[in-house]
Amino acid sequence: MFEPDFLAAVDVDEPLAMLREAYQRTDSASSLNRMMHLDLKLTLADNDLRKVSRMCDVAGVEVRYPLLDDELVEFSGEIPAALKVKGLELGSGCAITRVSRKSSMAASRHLSDEGF
């Protein structure tokens, strides 16, 4: 499908090298915090947020990402991993998830039927 010259010019190791560089860029010793950093910098920034923002623009819907506020993201990186994940399931009893779930349920009672 591709020309041999094109295939010869492709560095097949570069994608993995980019992931490793982003993973190592954070100061955290926690692998969970490193993965969160990787997700924020690559998956969200380069893929998910771009698609959601574009589709919302096309639909004429304003979209915001309050959980990606710079201060909140920075704060989340300072929280010990043990408080973020307990056991093998994300949110399976961790203190932050319980508090946030209760807050969100209380806030959702005050939302109207319009919007999301």
C-alpha positions in Angstrom: 0.0 0.0 0.0 2.9 2.4 0.8 5.9 3.1 -1.3 9.1 1.4 0.0 10.8 4.9 0.3 8.0 6.1 2.5 8.2 3.0 4.7 12.0 3.4 5.0 11.6 7.0 6.2 9.1 6.0 9.0 10.6 5.7 12.5 8.5 3.0 14.0 10.1 3.6 17.4 9.1 7.3 17.6 5.5 6.9 18.9 6.8 4.9 21.9 9.7 7.3 22.5 7.1 10.2 22.6 5.0 8.3 25.1 8.0 7.6 27.3 9.2 11.2 27.1 5.8 12.5 28.3 5.6 9.8 31.0 9.1 10.7 32.3 8.4 14.5 32.1 6.4 14.6 35.4 8.2 14.9 38.7 6.0 12.4 40.4 7.3 9.1 41.6 3.8 7.6 41.4 3.1 5.6 38.3 -0.6 6.6 38.7 0.2 10.3 38.6 2.6 9.7 35.6 -0.2 7.9 33.8 -2.6 10.8 34.6 -0.1 13.2 33.2 0.3 11.1 30.1 -3.4 11.0 29.6 -3.8 14.7 30.1 -1.0 15.6 27.7 -1.7 13.1 24.9 -5.0 11.4 25.0 -7.1 14.3 26.2 -5.2 17.2 24.6 -4.4 15.6 21.2 -7.5 13.5 20.7 -10.6 13.5 22.9 -10.9 17.2 23.8 -10.3 18.3 20.2 -13.1 16.0 18.9 -15.6 17.0 21.6 -14.9 20.7 21.1 -15.2 20.5 17.3 -18.4 18.5 17.4 -19.9 20.9 20.0 -18.9 23.9 17.8 -20.6 22.3 14.8 -23.8 21.6 16.9 -23.7 25.2 18.3 -23.2 23.9 21.9 -20.8 25.6 24.3 -18.6 23.1 26.1 -16.5 23.6 29.1 -14.1 21.3 31.0 -14.3 22.4 34.7 -12.4 19.3 35.9 -9.5 20.3 33.6 -9.0 23.7 35.3 -5.2 24.3 35.6 -5.4 24.7 39.4 -7.5 21.6 39.9 -5.3 19.5 37.6 -2.2 20.7 39.5 -3.9 19.9 42.8 -4.8 16.4 41.7 -1.2 15.7 40.9 -0.3 16.5 44.5 -2.9 14.1 46.0 -1.3 10.8 47.1 -2.1 7.9 44.7 -3.5 5.9 47.7 -6.3 8.4 48.0 -7.2 8.2 44.3 -7.3 4.5 43.9 -8.1 1.7 46.4 -7.9 -1.8 45.3 -8.1 -2.7 41.6 -11.1 -0.6 40.6 -10.9 3.1 40.1 -13.2 4.8 42.6 -13.9 1.6 44.5 -14.0 3.2 47.9 -11.4 5.9 47.5 -12.2 8.9 49.7 -12.1 11.6 46.9 -14.5 9.7 44.7 -17.0 9.2 47.5 -16.9 12.9 48.4 -17.1 14.0 44.8 -19.9 11.6 44.0 -22.0 13.0 47.0 -21.3 16.6 45.9 -22.3 15.8 42.3 -25.5 14.1 43.3 -26.4 17.0 45.5 -25.6 19.5 42.7 -27.5 17.5 40.1 -30.8 17.9 42.1 -30.6 21.6 41.4 -30.1 21.3 37.6 -33.0 22.1 35.3 -34.1 19.8 32.5 -32.2 22.0 30.0 -28.6 21.4 29.1 -26.3 18.9 30.7 
